[in-house]
Amino acid sequence: MSINLINTLSQPLKAAAKFVNHNEQASGLSTSRFIQDTATCLVPKATFARSKADLVENSFLELSESALVYFAPLLVGKVAKDIYSHSLTPESKKLVTESTAKLLNSNNSAAKKAIPVRAAIALSSLLIPLTEFTLNYIKNLMTLKVFKKSDFNNIANLEDKKEDKIFQAKVRNSANKNIKRALGIFGLGTILATLLSARGAHKSKLVQNISEAILAPGSKFFKNNKKAENFFNKYCSLDFATQDGKLVLSKGQLTSCVVIGGAGYFGAAKDRGKQNFLETLFRYPIVGFYVITGSELFEKGFKVLLKKAGKCKETLDKNLSVPSFAELEGLAKKLAVKNSTNVESEFKRLAKQKVLISGVPFVFSIGFMGFFVSGISNLFTKYRFIKEKAEASSKK
């Protein structure tokens, strides 16, 4: 295994190689990704925390959001599959975890029965973005309960003034109303999912059309425009992705988390004051775009630059694919024979390329999306507040 060759590397290359190798091996494991991404987001926010309340709020949001993304999809998909596919035949039940494209392109009766059930399971994923939506309102209620604060200016340590009880009641009532609203929407989604998965529902053309729109909106509405079809299928579908026969978070579900969760971010921020809303308005679009496509675009762009510069030739193919560390050992052996060198030296060269390709995007995510965005958004908030105070004083 490549881990033996990794141990032949010198520090700090060995440490970097082990880190990249661990992440590759844990690509399907929620725990590893939860720890890595939470640390990437939470550490910068904790570093720039402006008060105990601010630190607790950011810790609560980052931990709960990461738990939603990395643990909830697998659990929700499994539970929903057990609930909605119980009446299917064994053949149709097996097809439920096949790719949606395969289901929609199949003409056999088992697939037709599985399609509405898969759509019902997809609707269950609404629990994730709707929970994301409520988290910011829950955060507002938590801060009210623990710190007795609702005014963002006090929470962000911009000023220290007496809390307004009427304002606190307004924030509390808004939070409770929006949490109930999210529960109501999920309830409607559950009712629709139950109707779609009902015995014999697959015979209805309406049910099939609704199911296809949920699973593959691009294929349903943009059949004559391949780019639009691919875009909407990727980013607007509520369907789960499939991995090793399991239902896992898809790009479309991640997008729904950003969009629906964003509504919660902006709504809860607006409730607590102008500065909270403006800070969210500055930060969230950048972070949201990066979560959906930014990291993917940056990684691809970085690979293109390396390819054009003639770098990492052995580890970057024409499709910009990169071999895993598990595959580098075999490649190192081939190159050692070809170049009349030893395996260790070839592996070291390949490991450097691999770490460069994987490491730069990771450092970017911590440096820019973590520390820079967190720090600059806090700085802008303080600047706006001081400026508004100065303008208000000059008018008196």
C-alpha positions as CSV (number, residue, x, y, z in Angstrom):
1,M,0.0,0.0,0.0
2,S,1.1,3.6,-0.6
3,I,1.1,4.3,3.1
4,N,4.4,2.4,3.3
5,L,5.9,4.7,0.7
6,I,4.5,7.7,2.4
7,N,6.5,6.8,5.5
8,T,9.7,7.1,3.4
9,L,9.0,10.8,2.7
10,S,10.6,13.6,4.7
11,Q,8.7,16.0,6.9
12,P,6.6,18.1,6.2
13,L,5.9,16.3,2.9
14,K,5.0,13.1,4.8
15,A,2.5,14.9,7.0
16,A,0.9,16.6,4.0
17,A,0.8,13.4,2.1
18,K,-0.8,11.5,5.0
19,F,-3.4,14.3,5.4
20,V,-4.4,14.1,1.7
21,N,-4.4,10.3,1.7
22,H,-6.6,10.2,4.8
23,N,-9.1,12.5,3.2
24,E,-9.2,10.4,0.0
25,Q,-9.8,7.2,2.0
26,A,-12.5,9.0,4.1
27,S,-14.3,10.6,1.1
28,G,-17.4,8.6,1.9
29,L,-17.1,8.9,5.7
30,S,-19.1,11.6,7.3
31,T,-17.0,11.9,10.5
32,S,-13.8,12.8,8.7
33,R,-15.4,15.5,6.5
34,F,-17.4,16.8,9.5
35,I,-14.2,17.4,11.5
36,Q,-12.3,18.9,8.5
37,D,-14.9,21.3,7.2
38,T,-16.1,22.4,10.7
39,A,-12.6,23.2,11.6
40,T,-12.1,25.1,8.4
41,C,-15.2,27.3,9.0
42,L,-15.3,27.5,12.8
43,V,-11.7,28.2,13.6
44,P,-11.6,31.5,11.7
45,K,-14.9,32.6,13.1
46,A,-13.8,31.7,16.6
47,T,-10.6,33.7,16.1
48,F,-12.6,36.8,15.1
49,A,-15.4,36.3,17.7
50,R,-16.5,39.7,19.1
51,S,-18.1,38.4,22.3
52,K,-19.1,35.2,24.2
53,A,-22.5,35.4,22.5
54,D,-20.9,35.7,19.1
55,L,-18.6,32.8,19.7
56,V,-21.5,30.6,21.0
57,E,-23.7,31.5,18.0
58,N,-21.0,30.7,15.4
59,S,-20.1,27.5,17.2
60,F,-23.7,26.4,17.2
61,L,-24.3,27.2,13.6
62,E,-21.1,25.7,12.2
63,L,-21.4,22.4,14.2
64,S,-25.1,22.0,13.5
65,E,-24.8,22.9,9.8
66,S,-21.9,20.5,9.3
67,A,-23.8,17.8,11.1
68,L,-26.8,18.4,8.7
69,V,-24.6,18.2,5.6
70,Y,-22.5,15.2,6.6
71,F,-24.8,13.0,8.7
72,A,-28.4,13.8,7.9
73,P,-28.5,12.9,4.2
74,L,-27.4,9.3,4.7
75,L,-29.8,8.9,7.7
76,V,-32.8,10.7,6.0
77,G,-32.3,8.7,2.8
78,K,-32.2,5.4,4.6
79,V,-35.3,6.1,6.8
80,A,-37.3,7.5,3.9
81,K,-36.3,4.5,1.7
82,D,-37.6,2.1,4.4
83,I,-40.8,4.0,4.8
84,Y,-41.8,4.7,1.2
85,S,-40.5,1.5,-0.5
86,H,-42.1,-1.0,1.8
87,S,-44.9,-1.9,-0.6
88,L,-42.6,-2.3,-3.7
89,T,-41.7,-5.7,-5.1
90,P,-38.1,-6.8,-4.4
91,E,-37.1,-6.0,-8.0
92,S,-38.5,-2.4,-7.8
93,K,-37.1,-1.9,-4.3
94,K,-33.6,-2.7,-5.6
95,L,-34.0,-0.2,-8.4
96,V,-34.8,2.6,-5.9
97,T,-31.1,3.2,-5.2
98,E,-30.1,3.1,-8.9
99,S,-29.2,6.3,-10.6
100,T,-32.1,8.5,-11.6
101,A,-31.0,8.6,-15.2
102,K,-31.1,4.8,-15.4
103,L,-34.6,4.8,-13.9
104,L,-36.0,7.4,-16.2
105,N,-34.5,5.8,-19.3
106,S,-35.9,2.4,-18.4
107,N,-39.2,1.2,-19.9
108,N,-39.7,-1.9,-17.7
109,S,-42.6,-1.9,-15.2
110,A,-40.3,-2.3,-12.1
111,A,-38.6,1.0,-12.9
112,K,-41.9,2.8,-13.4
113,K,-43.0,1.7,-10.0
114,A,-39.7,2.8,-8.5
115,I,-39.7,6.3,-10.0
116,P,-42.5,7.8,-7.8
117,V,-41.1,6.2,-4.7
118,R,-37.6,7.7,-5.5
119,A,-39.4,11.1,-5.9
120,A,-41.1,10.6,-2.5
121,I,-37.7,9.8,-0.9
122,A,-36.2,12.9,-2.6
123,L,-39.0,15.0,-1.1
124,S,-38.0,13.8,2.3
125,S,-34.6,15.6,1.8
126,L,-36.5,18.9,2.3
127,L,-36.0,18.1,6.0
128,I,-32.3,19.1,5.6
129,P,-32.6,22.6,4.0
130,L,-35.7,23.4,6.1
131,T,-33.8,22.5,9.3
132,E,-31.0,24.7,7.9
133,F,-33.6,27.5,7.6
134,T,-34.7,27.1,11.2
135,L,-31.2,27.1,12.7
136,N,-30.7,30.8,12.6
137,Y,-34.0,31.4,14.3
138,I,-33.1,28.7,16.9
139,K,-29.8,30.6,17.3
140,N,-31.8,33.8,18.0
141,L,-33.9,32.1,20.6
142,M,-30.8,30.5,22.2
143,T,-29.0,33.9,22.5
144,L,-32.2,35.4,24.0
145,K,-32.4,32.6,26.5
146,V,-28.8,32.3,27.5
147,F,-27.4,35.8,27.1
148,K,-30.6,37.9,27.3
149,K,-29.7,39.6,24.1
150,S,-31.5,40.3,20.8
151,D,-29.9,43.4,19.5
152,F,-27.0,42.6,17.2
153,N,-25.1,45.7,18.1
154,N,-24.8,44.3,21.6
155,I,-24.0,40.8,20.5
156,A,-21.3,42.0,18.1
157,N,-19.9,44.2,20.8
158,L,-20.4,47.3,18.7
159,E,-22.0,49.1,21.7
160,D,-23.4,48.3,25.1
161,K,-26.9,49.5,25.6
162,K,-29.9,48.3,27.5
163,E,-32.0,45.7,25.7
164,D,-35.4,46.7,24.6
165,K,-38.0,44.2,25.9
166,I,-40.4,45.0,23.0
167,F,-37.7,44.4,20.5
168,Q,-36.8,41.1,22.2
169,A,-40.4,40.0,22.0
170,K,-40.5,40.8,18.3
171,V,-37.4,38.7,17.6
172,R,-38.8,35.8,19.7
173,N,-42.2,35.9,18.0
174,S,-40.6,36.0,14.5
175,A,-38.4,33.0,15.3
176,N,-41.3,30.9,16.6
177,K,-43.4,31.8,13.6
178,N,-40.8,30.9,11.0
179,I,-39.9,27.6,12.8
180,K,-43.6,26.7,12.6
181,R,-43.7,27.8,9.0
182,A,-40.8,25.4,8.1
183,L,-42.6,22.6,9.9
184,G,-45.7,23.3,7.9
185,I,-43.9,23.2,4.6
186,F,-42.2,19.9,5.5
187,G,-45.6,18.5,6.5
188,L,-47.0,19.4,3.0
189,G,-44.0,17.8,1.4
190,T,-44.6,14.6,3.5
191,I,-48.2,14.5,2.4
192,L,-47.1,14.8,-1.3
193,A,-44.5,12.1,-0.7
194,T,-47.1,9.8,0.8
195,L,-49.4,10.3,-2.2
196,L,-46.6,9.6,-4.7
197,S,-45.6,6.4,-3.0
198,A,-49.1,5.1,-2.5
199,R,-49.8,1.6,-4.0
200,G,-50.8,1.9,-7.6
201,A,-49.8,5.6,-7.9
202,H,-47.3,4.9,-10.6
203,K,-50.1,4.2,-13.0
204,S,-51.1,7.8,-13.0
205,K,-49.5,9.9,-15.7
206,L,-49.7,13.0,-13.4
207,V,-47.8,11.2,-10.7
208,Q,-45.1,10.2,-13.2
209,N,-44.8,13.8,-14.5
210,I,-44.5,15.2,-10.9
211,S,-41.9,12.5,-10.0
212,E,-39.8,13.3,-13.1
213,A,-40.0,17.1,-12.3
214,I,-38.7,16.4,-8.8
215,L,-36.0,14.0,-9.8
216,A,-34.8,15.6,-13.1
217,P,-36.2,19.1,-13.7
218,G,-33.7,19.7,-16.4
219,S,-34.7,16.6,-18.4
220,K,-38.4,17.4,-17.8
221,F,-38.4,21.0,-18.9
222,F,-35.3,21.6,-21.0
223,K,-35.1,18.6,-23.3
224,N,-34.0,20.7,-26.3
225,N,-31.3,22.6,-24.4
226,K,-28.5,20.3,-23.2
227,K,-26.7,23.0,-21.2
228,A,-29.9,24.0,-19.4
229,E,-30.9,20.4,-18.9
230,N,-27.6,19.5,-17.3
231,F,-27.6,22.7,-15.1
232,F,-31.1,22.2,-13.7
233,N,-30.6,18.5,-13.2
234,K,-27.4,19.2,-11.2
235,Y,-28.4,22.2,-9.2
236,C,-32.2,22.1,-8.9
237,S,-33.0,18.5,-8.3
238,L,-34.1,17.4,-4.8
239,D,-32.9,13.8,-5.6
240,F,-30.2,12.1,-3.6
241,A,-27.0,11.1,-5.2
242,T,-26.1,7.4,-5.1
243,Q,-22.8,6.0,-3.7
244,D,-22.1,2.3,-3.1
245,G,-25.9,1.5,-3.1
246,K,-26.6,4.3,-0.5
247,L,-28.4,7.6,-0.9
248,V,-26.1,10.5,-0.1
249,L,-26.2,14.3,-0.4
250,S,-26.4,15.6,-4.0
251,K,-25.3,18.9,-5.5
252,G,-29.0,19.8,-5.9
253,Q,-29.7,19.2,-2.2
254,L,-26.6,21.2,-1.3
255,T,-28.0,24.1,-3.4
256,S,-31.3,23.9,-1.7
257,C,-29.6,24.1,1.6
258,V,-27.8,27.3,0.5
259,V,-30.9,28.9,-1.0
260,I,-33.5,27.9,1.6
261,G,-31.0,28.2,4.4
262,G,-30.1,31.6,3.1
263,A,-33.7,32.7,3.5
264,G,-33.3,31.8,7.2
265,Y,-30.0,33.6,7.5
266,F,-31.3,36.8,6.0
267,G,-34.7,36.7,7.8
268,A,-33.1,36.0,11.3
269,A,-30.5,38.7,10.6
270,K,-33.1,41.3,9.6
271,D,-35.0,40.6,12.8
272,R,-31.9,41.6,14.9
273,G,-31.1,44.9,13.2
274,K,-29.6,46.6,10.2
275,Q,-26.0,45.7,10.9
276,N,-26.7,42.0,11.2
277,F,-28.6,42.1,7.9
278,L,-25.8,44.0,6.0
279,E,-23.1,41.7,7.4
280,T,-25.0,38.7,6.2
281,L,-25.7,40.4,2.8
282,F,-21.9,40.8,2.4
283,R,-20.8,37.4,3.6
284,Y,-23.5,34.9,2.6
285,P,-23.5,35.3,-1.2
286,I,-19.7,34.7,-1.3
287,V,-19.8,31.7,1.0
288,G,-23.0,30.3,-0.6
289,F,-21.5,30.5,-4.1
290,Y,-18.3,29.0,-2.9
291,V,-20.1,26.1,-1.2
292,I,-22.2,25.3,-4.4
293,T,-19.6,25.8,-7.1
294,G,-16.6,27.9,-6.0
295,S,-14.4,25.1,-4.7
296,E,-15.1,23.0,-7.7
297,L,-14.4,25.9,-10.1
298,F,-11.2,26.9,-8.3
299,E,-9.9,23.3,-8.2
300,K,-10.6,22.9,-11.9
301,G,-9.1,26.3,-12.7
302,F,-6.0,25.5,-10.7
303,K,-5.5,22.3,-12.5
304,V,-5.9,24.1,-15.9
305,L,-3.2,26.5,-14.9
306,L,-0.8,23.7,-13.9
307,K,-1.6,21.9,-17.1
308,K,-0.8,24.9,-19.2
309,A,2.4,25.6,-17.3
310,G,3.5,22.0,-18.0
311,K,3.5,21.1,-14.3
312,C,2.4,17.8,-12.7
313,K,2.5,16.0,-16.0
314,E,2.5,12.5,-14.4
315,T,-0.4,13.2,-12.1
316,L,-2.7,15.3,-14.4
317,D,-4.2,13.6,-17.4
318,K,-5.9,15.3,-20.3
319,N,-9.3,15.2,-18.4
320,L,-7.6,16.8,-15.4
321,S,-8.1,13.6,-13.4
322,V,-5.7,13.0,-10.5
323,P,-4.7,9.5,-9.3
324,S,-5.4,8.7,-5.7
325,F,-2.5,8.0,-3.3
326,A,-3.5,4.4,-3.5
327,E,-2.7,4.5,-7.2
328,L,0.6,6.4,-7.0
329,E,2.6,3.4,-5.9
330,G,1.9,1.5,-9.1
331,L,2.6,4.6,-11.1
332,A,5.9,5.2,-9.2
333,K,7.0,1.6,-10.0
334,K,6.3,2.1,-13.7
335,L,8.2,5.3,-13.8
336,A,11.1,3.8,-11.9
337,V,11.5,1.1,-14.6
338,K,11.0,3.6,-17.4
339,N,13.5,6.2,-16.0
340,S,15.9,3.6,-14.5
341,T,15.5,5.2,-11.0
342,N,14.2,3.8,-7.7
343,V,10.6,3.7,-6.6
344,E,11.1,5.9,-3.6
345,S,12.4,8.8,-5.6
346,E,9.7,8.6,-8.2
347,F,7.0,8.3,-5.4
348,K,8.5,11.4,-3.7
349,R,8.2,13.4,-7.0
350,L,4.6,12.2,-7.5
351,A,3.7,12.9,-3.9
352,K,4.9,16.5,-4.2
353,Q,2.7,17.0,-7.3
354,K,-0.3,15.3,-5.6
355,V,0.0,17.5,-2.5
356,L,0.4,20.6,-4.6
357,I,-2.8,19.8,-6.6
358,S,-4.8,19.0,-3.5
359,G,-3.2,21.4,-1.0
360,V,-3.5,24.7,-2.7
361,P,-7.4,24.6,-3.0
362,F,-7.5,23.5,0.6
363,V,-5.3,26.3,1.8
364,F,-7.4,28.7,-0.3
365,S,-10.6,27.6,1.4
366,I,-9.1,28.2,4.9
367,G,-7.3,31.4,4.0
368,F,-9.8,33.2,1.8
369,M,-13.2,31.6,2.7
370,G,-12.3,31.2,6.3
371,F,-10.1,33.9,7.7
372,F,-10.4,36.6,5.0
373,V,-14.2,36.6,4.6
374,S,-14.8,36.3,8.4
375,G,-12.3,39.0,9.2
376,I,-13.3,41.5,6.5
377,S,-17.0,41.1,7.2
378,N,-16.5,41.9,10.9
379,L,-14.3,44.9,9.9
380,F,-16.9,46.2,7.5
381,T,-19.6,45.9,10.1
382,K,-17.7,47.9,12.6
383,Y,-16.8,50.5,9.9
384,R,-20.4,50.9,8.9
385,F,-21.6,51.2,12.5
386,I,-19.0,53.9,13.4
387,K,-19.8,55.8,10.2
388,E,-23.5,55.8,10.8
389,K,-23.0,56.9,14.4
390,A,-20.8,59.8,13.2
391,E,-23.3,60.8,10.6
392,A,-26.1,60.7,13.1
393,S,-24.1,62.9,15.5
394,S,-23.3,65.4,12.8
395,K,-27.0,65.9,12.1
396,K,-27.9,66.8,15.7
